[in-house]
Amino acid sequence: MMTSGADAHGALPEPEEAEALFGDALPVVRHYVDLLAHTGVERGLIGPREVPRLWDRHVMNCAVVEELIPKGAEVIDVGSGAGLPGIVLSILRPDLSVVLLEPLLRRTVFLRECLGELQLPNASVRRGRAEEVKEELRADIVTARAVAPLTRLTGWALPLLRKNGSLLALKGEQAAAELESARGDLLKQRPCVADVIRVGQGKVDPATTVVRVTVTSESGLATQPGSKRGQGGRKKRGRKR
């Protein structure tokens, strides 16, 4: 059996802060970490070098994002991969309804096995890409971690959001610079506001950096009252909408 930094029994010791962060959900989180450290590594979803950092860099880093998610929200985890952050959020927040959206078969197989092992009735797996399901899936929150640069990611995520819904993109130290360079493109995709937030301060070190993009209109295109688009759109009968 592969241990890759686990103790003699194959379990990966968690940081002291994990108990305060997860509370009663800690046993389920331990089981998930064990799946990542063994099955996840064996199937190439997790790099062996990441195993000693699964708790602090991956699982706990994802968990604190729940601070930004309202109660009872519907969540789509785009490019869910090994289930980060989608599975972590579904464990910590039973009130959420989470769709793990992932295009690769081997990853969806792992995700479904995890949901069965962990007994998470509030989560489901959908195989596909965001652009393929945008006509049928809608959510209050879209999460993403290490999926794509912000401009490309928002192109996939924003069409999935309801008005006032938010994309929560877990990013690194360059989050603010990435957002500034992408702002112009974001507004072309859908009316929205965006900021950079650090969550989990006092719970994880370092705190998790999140780019939050919140849509401000039901429409996918910005139409201002009195604009030529708003006044004359219907007069062009030859254009299909």
C-alpha positions, 0 to 999 in steps of 0.5 A: 500500500502506498503511504506517501507521507502517511503514518504506519497505518496509512492515515495522514495526520491532520493539523491541530486546526482541522478539528476546529474547522471541520467539527463533527464532519472531521471523520468524513474529511479524514476518509476523503483525505485518505482516498486522495492520498491513496486512490487519488495518487494511484490514478494520477489525480493527485501528485505524490509530492502533494500528499504531505500537504493535502490537509493544509494546502488543499483540503483546509484551503478549500474548506474556508471558502464556505464563508462566502456561500449563502445557506441553501445555495446551489453550487457548481464546481467547474473542473472538479478534478479530484473534488477540490473544492466541491467535495470538501464543501459538500462535506462541511455544508450539508445545506448546499446542493453541489454538482461536481462538473468534470469532463474527464471520465477517469475523474468522474469515476473517482468522484462518484466513488468518493460520493458513495464512500463518503455518503454525500447525498447533497452532491452529484457528478456530471460529466461534461464541460461548462459550455456544454451544460450552460443551457440546462444548469444554473447555480447561485455559486460556481467554484473553481480551483486551478482550472484556467486563467481568469478570462477563460474561466469566467467565459465558462462560469458566468453563463451558469450563474443566476443574477447576483450569483458569484464565481468563487475562483481560488487563486494564488498570490497573483490574483489581484494582478490577474483580475486587473488585467481581465476586468475589461474582458469580464464586462464584455462577457456579462455585467458583473462586479469583481474583487479579491478576498482573503478568507479563513484568516485565523483558521488557515495560514496563509489565508485562501485568496479568492477572486469573486465575480458577481453577476448583476444582470439576468441577461448575458449581455449588457443593455442600458435603458435608452441605448440603441441596442435596447430601443432598436433590437426588435426592429431588425426582424431578420435577426434571430435571437 
